Amino acid sequence: MAHVHTNADGTKSIVDEWGADDIQSVADCDFDAELTPEQVEQVMDVVVAGYDANIGINWEVISIAIEKVINQPTKE
């Protein structure tokens, strides 16, 4: 998943991309759940909000974020 990206100014960065398919794959495997597009976006928000550079983003971090999203009380 990680790759070297060349920026517009020619400098290089390490990029580690995680997409909706990755999140849905974890939801399927760990929770036997189909997430809505809104829930996938919520999972991404939870991951970003809790980002720790010492841990990074990995399958466990995504799984914990999914658990938080699917266990949220529903708004009525």
Backbone as CSV, one residue per row, in Angstrom:
resi,resn,N_x,N_y,N_z,CA_x,CA_y,CA_z,C_x,C_y,C_z
1,MET,0.797,-1.188,0.000,0.000,0.000,0.000,0.848,1.263,0.000
2,ALA,1.926,1.275,0.719,2.759,2.473,0.753,3.567,2.572,-0.536
3,HIS,3.760,3.796,-0.975,4.569,4.026,-2.162,5.194,5.418,-2.098
4,VAL,6.211,5.604,-2.908,6.863,6.908,-2.992,6.110,7.722,-4.037
5,HIS,5.753,8.925,-3.655,5.006,9.821,-4.536,5.864,11.039,-4.848
6,THR,5.895,11.420,-6.113,6.602,12.633,-6.501,5.602,13.778,-6.518
7,ASN,5.857,14.783,-5.712,4.990,15.954,-5.606,5.182,16.867,-6.812
8,ALA,4.279,17.823,-6.979,4.322,18.745,-8.114,5.646,19.508,-8.196
9,ASP,6.258,19.752,-7.030,7.527,20.492,-7.029,8.741,19.589,-7.181
10,GLY,8.510,18.304,-7.395,9.609,17.357,-7.607,10.104,16.679,-6.350
11,THR,9.660,17.145,-5.168,10.058,16.481,-3.930,9.302,15.174,-3.790
12,LYS,9.817,14.306,-2.982,9.205,12.990,-2.807,8.601,12.844,-1.418
13,SER,7.537,12.055,-1.338,6.858,11.756,-0.076,6.519,10.275,-0.050
14,ILE,6.419,9.730,1.145,5.903,8.373,1.311,4.406,8.498,1.538
15,VAL,3.633,7.772,0.757,2.181,7.822,0.844,1.670,6.420,1.152
16,ASP,0.771,6.339,2.120,0.163,5.059,2.503,-1.348,5.227,2.381
17,GLU,-1.902,4.780,1.282,-3.313,5.013,0.998,-4.180,3.853,1.480
18,TRP,-5.275,4.210,2.119,-6.288,3.258,2.541,-7.611,3.738,1.960
19,GLY,-8.324,2.861,1.288,-9.557,3.257,0.630,-10.786,2.596,1.209
20,ALA,-11.915,2.954,0.630,-13.197,2.392,1.053,-13.206,0.876,0.929
21,ASP,-12.579,0.337,-0.093,-12.537,-1.122,-0.269,-11.796,-1.797,0.882
22,ASP,-10.727,-1.171,1.348,-9.985,-1.717,2.493,-10.864,-1.748,3.734
23,ILE,-11.573,-0.656,3.967,-12.434,-0.563,5.146,-13.559,-1.586,5.063
24,GLN,-14.178,-1.698,3.899,-15.267,-2.660,3.747,-14.764,-4.089,3.901
25,SER,-13.560,-4.368,3.442,-12.972,-5.697,3.586,-12.823,-6.079,5.059
26,VAL,-12.360,-5.131,5.882,-12.237,-5.390,7.321,-13.613,-5.586,7.934
27,ALA,-14.579,-4.764,7.526,-15.940,-4.897,8.055,-16.510,-6.273,7.716
28,ASP,-16.274,-6.729,6.497,-16.753,-8.050,6.072,-16.103,-9.165,6.894
29,CYS,-14.783,-9.100,7.006,-14.036,-10.181,7.661,-14.201,-10.190,9.176
30,ASP,-14.080,-9.023,9.794,-14.077,-8.959,11.260,-15.473,-8.868,11.869
31,PHE,-16.422,-8.306,11.125,-17.733,-8.036,11.710,-18.895,-8.623,10.906
32,ASP,-18.592,-9.256,9.772,-19.635,-9.771,8.883,-20.684,-8.690,8.632
33,ALA,-20.192,-7.472,8.323,-21.070,-6.313,8.176,-20.823,-5.628,6.841
34,GLU,-21.885,-5.124,6.262,-21.814,-4.294,5.060,-22.040,-2.853,5.503
35,LEU,-21.024,-2.022,5.335,-21.132,-0.635,5.748,-21.743,0.204,4.635
36,THR,-22.485,1.220,5.026,-22.989,2.189,4.060,-21.832,3.114,3.681
37,PRO,-21.944,3.824,2.568,-20.899,4.802,2.236,-20.700,5.839,3.347
38,GLU,-21.780,6.207,4.021,-21.673,7.166,5.122,-20.878,6.575,6.283
39,GLN,-21.102,5.295,6.577,-20.359,4.643,7.662,-18.877,4.518,7.305
40,VAL,-18.582,4.220,6.049,-17.183,4.147,5.619,-16.506,5.500,5.845
41,GLU,-17.198,6.571,5.494,-16.645,7.908,5.708,-16.466,8.190,7.202
42,GLN,-17.409,7.739,8.021,-17.287,7.913,9.471,-16.065,7.151,9.985
43,VAL,-15.836,5.944,9.477,-14.662,5.161,9.882,-13.394,5.932,9.532
44,MET,-13.352,6.493,8.328,-12.183,7.277,7.928,-11.981,8.456,8.876
45,ASP,-13.073,9.124,9.255,-12.980,10.256,10.186,-12.449,9.816,11.549
46,VAL,-12.905,8.671,12.041,-12.434,8.141,13.333,-10.941,7.828,13.252
47,VAL,-10.506,7.209,12.157,-9.086,6.878,11.993,-8.247,8.152,11.989
48,VAL,-8.676,9.151,11.238,-7.919,10.407,11.150,-7.898,11.130,12.497
49,ALA,-9.027,11.168,13.163,-9.113,11.872,14.448,-8.205,11.242,15.501
50,GLY,-8.045,9.940,15.445,-7.224,9.254,16.434,-5.836,8.898,15.939
51,TYR,-5.418,9.486,14.832,-4.142,9.116,14.216,-2.973,9.308,15.167
52,ASP,-2.143,8.275,15.268,-0.920,8.312,16.074,0.216,7.865,15.162
53,ALA,1.151,8.754,14.900,2.250,8.443,13.987,3.114,7.293,14.488
54,ASN,3.090,7.029,15.795,3.855,5.904,16.329,3.228,4.567,15.967
55,ILE,1.940,4.564,15.709,1.217,3.341,15.364,0.936,3.287,13.868
56,GLY,0.585,4.416,13.294,0.231,4.466,11.883,-1.195,3.987,11.667
57,ILE,-1.499,3.678,10.430,-2.798,3.119,10.080,-2.561,1.681,9.660
58,ASN,-3.271,0.770,10.298,-3.124,-0.645,9.984,-4.486,-1.318,10.132
59,TRP,-4.521,-2.614,9.870,-5.792,-3.347,9.903,-6.456,-3.254,11.267
60,GLU,-5.678,-3.306,12.336,-6.254,-3.238,13.680,-6.856,-1.869,13.971
61,VAL,-6.159,-0.821,13.558,-6.676,0.534,13.744,-8.004,0.690,13.004
62,ILE,-8.065,0.185,11.791,-9.306,0.265,11.008,-10.405,-0.553,11.677
63,SER,-10.075,-1.724,12.176,-11.064,-2.572,12.846,-11.642,-1.884,14.080
64,ILE,-10.793,-1.242,14.868,-11.258,-0.527,16.059,-12.177,0.625,15.659
65,ALA,-11.830,1.332,14.599,-12.671,2.439,14.131,-14.023,1.928,13.639
66,ILE,-14.027,0.805,12.930,-15.292,0.222,12.461,-16.162,-0.138,13.655
67,GLU,-15.556,-0.752,14.659,-16.315,-1.132,15.852,-16.962,0.087,16.501
68,LYS,-16.223,1.194,16.578,-16.787,2.420,17.146,-17.977,2.902,16.323
69,VAL,-17.862,2.855,15.018,-18.923,3.359,14.145,-20.155,2.460,14.222
70,ILE,-19.969,1.158,14.159,-21.156,0.280,14.136,-21.819,0.166,15.502
71,ASN,-21.100,0.530,16.563,-21.689,0.472,17.899,-22.252,1.818,18.361
72,GLN,-22.203,2.824,17.476,-22.777,4.124,17.826,-24.286,3.987,17.935
73,PRO,-24.890,4.655,18.908,-26.346,4.649,18.962,-26.906,5.335,17.706
74,THR,-27.982,4.809,17.186,-28.583,5.409,15.992,-29.387,6.638,16.373
75,LYS,-29.355,7.640,15.519,-30.128,8.868,15.750,-31.503,8.684,15.139
76,GLU,-32.517,9.020,15.874,-33.884,8.875,15.366,-34.584,10.177,15.261
